[in-house]
């Protein structure tokens, strides 16, 4: 495991040493795991207040501080010791003196790196000028029974960092900033949509029909109802039911689950924003996406220009609009309109080295061309429009361009971050589209094709107004806004293979 030093014997000796220390603490009548400890400041607040009082020349009136944190270093020098205590805000030094603490100073040999300690006392400066708490009392708050991993100050092992995120946060506290920024992004999205009159709602996670996206679902069983259920792959069809019901603007931020592979921008469970607005179309949604993402960038960075890699991604609206068929033709010379069926496009895809299956749906082949030849070039924010109907069973067709739908996907840094369309609200056409998806499943073995949801079709038959819908992958958006290259660095607990398959997982983790 991650906390094993090279010498397993030394690990066992360390564990035994900590057990002995825990026993001695108990023998003194001290609870090493108390239920509460009341602080009056954080580490950073203690230093800030001290510096402010020092500047104002009113140190004598400063109140004692009461703070707590994990011991990250200890320097014992006879009758005095210096400890670094770290909390979520930062690190502060504490000075322990035998003549001040009395008998409590004898607790020092029973403390270890990694223990949690509470201290109270006045702030002062050491001879080296470091702001320090001169402790008048100390309180053991949690005895750490395992040593931190070897070289924990510079923990870089990818497997350990992802599998044991708590050790990563201890060893590399700076990574917490990414997750604080993630929280700010989600709060910013809620604020943006709330200000526009959207209502946040919750829809089922366990569903009888896994519909609303091209994806393989995870399957489960409800014992009491004795029925097979699925983890949702999207929230779309339930949110559109609410539009039918008269809620004109709705959104949900929640986890969805797709039984797919793991790579730098895919995780089987991820956080998805979906929003639906009655009487809007995909052009309105495009403008909203530009405004939303640029607003989030400004909130995090003070500018719509976000550092990424060795350059910047500029989210300033308007973003460029590009035609999907034109971009495919420009990048690889294929005019997809010249290949109206799967059979003809399979041959062309084979010529291009895309390794198509003997029977593969036309929409999937176009998506492969898009992924290989177009997406890597979409570094600056771009809207790709003019999607074929084959790829978009839930989108409204373009009246001026048969075979195409009113859909866009947003890209940046070569990665899809949003998918949206003018929603198909004709129940007859929607039923036909679902039937075509079922045909793809049966004839082409496409187990990711969408599924027919009869209750959703019933809802559509009651009438749904013109609607613009949107889906944004929160994790990928956070990657872009925080400059992270892999989705695992914006997920506190990314999905990992079982430890028995670590050799294979090492490849995925890179």
N, C-alpha and C positions, 0 to 999 in steps of 0.2 A: 504494500500500500504506500501512499504518498509520504507517510511520516516515518518510513523505515530508512534509517541511515544505512550505509554500506555494510556495517557490522551489525547483524541481527542481534548478536549478544549485547551490544551496547544499547540497542533499543530496549531490550528486556530489562537491562539494568536501570535505564532511565524510568521505565514504567514502574518498576519496583520502588525506586527512590521516591517517586511521586506518591505511591501508595503509602509508604512509610510517613512521609510528610503530612499527608491527609490524616493519618491516624494520630499523629502528634497534635495536629490542630484540634481534632475532636477531643483528645484527652484534656486539652486546656479549657474545654467547655465552650468552644467557639463553633458556631455554625458556619461552615465554609461556603454554604449556598443559601444565604438569607433571601427572604421573599422580596425585599424592597430596599432601596437606598435613595434618599431624596437629595438630588443635586440642586445647586442654585445657579450653575452655569456650565457651559461646555468648556473644553480645553481652549478653543479659539477665543471664546468670550472672555475667559479669565485673563488671557494675555492682552486682548484688546482693551479691556477695562483698566488693567494695570497700566498700560502705556498711556491711556487717556488721563488717568489720575496723576501719573508721573509728569506728564506734560503740563497739566494744570497745577502742579505743585500742591496736591492735596492727598498725598499717600497716607497721611495719618488718619484720614477719615474714611479710607477704603474698608469695606466690609470683608471679612474672611470669605474665601471661596470654598465651596464644597463641590468636588467633581470626582469623576470616576473614569476608568478606562482600562484597557488591556496593557499589561506590562510588556513593553517591546525591547527594553534593554535595562540592565542592572549593573551598577558599578559600586561595589562595596569597598569602603576604605576605613576599616576599623570601626570607629564610633560614629561614622556617617556613611550614608549611601545616597546615590542618585539613581532615580528610576525615571524612565520615559513612560508616560501613560498616554495611550492613544484612544480617542473616541471617534465618532463619525465625523467630527468637525476638524480634527487634527491632533497634534501631539503637544503635550506640555511636560516639562520636567518637574519632578517632585524631589525635594531634599528631605531625607529622614535622618534625624539626629538622636542618638541614644539619650542625651541629657534632656531632650524635649519629650520624647515618646515614652521614656521609662521602660517598663516591662514589655510594652508592645513592640519595642525595637527587637526583642528576642524572637519575634515572628519572622524576621527577615530570612533566616536560613531555611524556612519552610516555604518561601515564595519561589516561583519559577517564572521564566519567560513564558508568556501566554496566560498567566493568571489575571483575573480581574480584581482591581483594588480601588477602593474609595479613599480619598484623602480630604482633609480640611485643614485650612491654615491661611496665612497671609501670603500675598505675593511679594517677591523681592527679586533683586538681581544678584547673581553670583559674581565672583571676582572676574569671571570672563564676560560678564555683561548679559548672561542669559536669563530671561524672565523665568522664575521658578516658584513653585509652591513650597513654602517651608511648613511641612506637615506637623500639625499638633495632634492629629488623630489619624489612624489608618483603619480600614475595615476590609477584610477579605470578602469579596463578593462572589467569586467563583474560582475554585481550584481547577486548573487545567490538568487533566490526567494523561494527556498525550503530548509529547514534545512536538513543536512545530517542525516541519520537514527540514532536512539539511539544506543549507543555503536558502532558507525561507525568505530572506530579504530580497532575493533575486529569482524567485520561483518563475521559471520560464517553460517547464515541461507542459506541452499542450494538453496531454491526456489528463494530468493532474489538475490543471487549471479548469478544464471543462467539467471533469467528473466531480471534483471537490471544490466547487466555486467558493466555498467559505475559506479555504486555504488561499485561493487566488486573491480574495478580498483582503485577507490578513497580510499576505506577502506583497501585494501590489495594490495598495489602497487607492492609487490614482485611477484604477479602472472603475471605481465606484462613480466617477464623474460621468462616464458613458450612461450608466443606468439612471443617474439623476437627470441627465439630459433627456433620456427616453421618457421619463415621467413628465418632464416639461413639454415634450412633444405631444403626448397624449392629452395632457391638460389643455394645451393650446388648441388641439383639434376640437375638443369639447367646447371650449370657449368660442371658437370661430363659428361652429355650427349652431350653438345655442344663440349666439348673437344674430344669426340669420333666421331664427324662428324654427329651427329643427327641434324635434322631440326625441330624446334618447330612449330607446326601448330595449327589451330583452326578448329573444326568441329561443325556441328549444335547441338544446345541444344534442339530445337523443331524439332521433327522428325516424319515422317509419320508411321514408323514401329519401335516399341521399342524392338530392337533385340540386341544380343551380350552378353547376360547374362541371368541367371535364376532369374527373379525378376518381381514383379508386378509394372507396371508403374503408374505414375500420368498422368491424362488425362486433356487436355485443348481443346479449340476451337478457331480457327482462323476465325474471323468474315469476313474479306475482302475476303478470299478464300473460306469461308463456308466449312471448312473441320476440321475433328477431328485430333488433333496432340497430341503428348506425350512428356513429358520431358525425355530426354535420360537416359537410364539405364547403358550405357557404350559408349565408343567412338570407340570400336574395329572395327566395320564393315566399318566405314568411313575411319579410318586410313589404313585399308588393301586396300581400293580402291586406296589410294595414292601410296601404294607399286605397285599395278597393273599399275598405271600411270607412274611409273619410279622413284619415290622418294625412294631411297634405305634405308634410315634411317629416321624415323619420330617419334615424340613423342608429347603428349599433356598432360598438367596438367590442370585439370578443374573439375568443379562440375558435379556430376551425381546424379540421383534422383531415389530412390527405395522405393516403397510404402510398407514399412515393419515396424516391431516393433522397439522400442527404448530400448536399454539396455546399459551395460557398454562399449560395443565396437561396437554398431550400432547406426547410426543416419540416418534419411531418406534422407538427402542430405549430401554428403561427397565429399572430394577432392580425385581424382584418377589420378595417373600417368599411362599412357599406352604408350608403345614404341614398335616399330616394325622394325626389321632389316632383310633386304633381305640377302639370302645366309647364314643365321645362323639357328641353331636349338636350342632346349631347353637346351642342354648342354652348349652352348655358353652363353645363357641367365643366367643360374645358376651362371656361373663364373662372369658375369657382376653384378648380384645382390649382391653376396658376396663382390665384390670390392666396389660397390656403398655404401652399408650400412656401411661397416667398415670405408670407407672414411668419411662418415657423422659423425660417432661416434667419430673419431679422431678429426674432425673439432670442435665438440661441447665439447668434454671432454679431448682431448689430448691423448686419448687411445681408442682402440677398446673395452675395458672392460667398460661397462656402468652400473652405480649403478641402481639397480631395487629392490624395496622392501628391504629385509634385506641382499641381496646378490648382485651379478653381473651377467649381461648377456655379454658373450664374443663373439663379432662379428668377431673375427679373422678368416680369411679363412684358410683352407676350412671348410665348415659346413658339418655336418654329412648328409648322404643320406640314407633314409629309404624307404623300399617298403611298400606301403599302404596295400596290402593284407596281407603281413607278419606281419605288426604291428597290424592290426585288429585281426589276429589269435593269436598273442602273448598276446594281452591285454584282449580279451574276448573269445578266443577259437573257433571263427567262421572262417571257411574256405569259403570265399565268392564264390570261384569257384565251390563249391558243391551246390550252390544255383543259378542256371543260369537264373532264371526268377523271376518276382516279387512275384508270388503266393507262391513259396516255401520259399522265404526270408521273406515274411510277417508272415508266421507261426513261423519262428525262432525268428523274432523280437518281436513277441507277447510273446514268452516264456521268452525273456530277459527283458520284462517289458518296452519296448520302445514305447508302445502304438501306433502301426501303424494304419493307416486308413484301412478300409475294402479293398479299392483298392488304393495302393500306389506304385509309380514307384520304380523299383529296385535301380536306382541311388540315389533316395532320402533316401531309407532305409540304403544304404551303408554310405551315408553322415551322417545320424544320429549316426551310429555306430562309425564313425570317430570322430564326435563331442563329444560323451559321453565317449568313451573308450580310444581314442588315443590323441587327441589334448591337454588335460590337462597335459599330460606327456612331451610334447614338449616344455620344458622351455628354454633350450639352442637352439640357431639357428639351424634349421633342414630343410632339403628339403625332402618332402614326394613325392615319384615318383610312377610310375606304377598305374595310375588311370584307372578304367574301362571306356570303351567307353560310357556306359550308363550315366556317369556323365560329359561327355566332348564332346558335339556335334560339337565343332569347332576345335578340335585338331586332328592332323594326327595320324593314327593308327600305332602301333608298328609292323613292318614286322616280328619280331621274336617272337611276343607274341599276337596272335589273341585275340580280345576282349579287348585289352588294348591300351592306346594311349601314345604319347610322351608328357607328362604333368608333371608339378610339382607344388606344393604349398609350400611356405616358411612359417615357424612358429617360433615364439619365445614367451616366457612367456605364453605358452598355447594358442596363438592367431595367426590366419592367418594374414600375412602381405603382401604376394605376391602370384600371380597366373600366370602361364606362360605355354606355350606349343609351340611345333613345329606346325605351322599353317597348317590346312587342306587346300590344294590348288587344289584338284581335284573337279571340279564343279559337276560332277555326284554324287560322294560320299557325297558332302556337301548337295546336294538337298535331297538325301535319309536321311541324318541325320536330316534335317529340317522336313521332312515328319514324321519321328519318333517322333520328338518333338510335332508336331501337333497331332499325335496319343495320346501321353501322356496327352495332354490338353483335348482332347475329351473323351478318354476312362477312364482316371484316375482323371479327374477334376483338373489337375495340372495347376493352373493359373500362375505359375512362369516358366513353360517350355518356351524354346526359341521360337521365331517366325520366319517365313519364310520371308526373305527380297529378293524379286525377283530382284531388281536392283543390290544388292550385288552379287547374283548368275550370273547375266549378266556380271558383272565386272570380276568375276572369269573365265568366259568362254573366256575372252580375254587373259588369262594367268597371273598367279601370281607366281613369283619365290619362291623357298624354303625360308621360313621366320620364324624367331623366334619372338614371341610376349610376352609381359610382362604387367601385371597390378599390381600396388602397391597402397594400401590404405595409403595415406599420413597421415591421422589423426591417424591411428593405429601406423604407424612408428614413428610419433612424440610422441605418448604416451610412446613407448619403450625408445626412446632416451632422453626423459625428465623425466622419472620415474613417469608418471601419471597413475593412476589406472582406470580412466574412460574417455571415449571419450569426455564427456562434458567439461572436464578440458583442452582440447586442441582446443575446438571450442569457439570462442568469443561469438557466439550467437547460442547455441544448440536449437534444436526443442523442444518445450514444449507444453503440453496440455493447453487448454483454462483454464483461472482462475477458471471457474465454476467447473472444474474437479480436482482442486488442491489436493483433498484428495487422488485420485488415483495417481496423479503425484508424490506425496510425496514418494510413493513406488518406482516408476521408478528412481527418482533422487538419490536413494541410491544404 
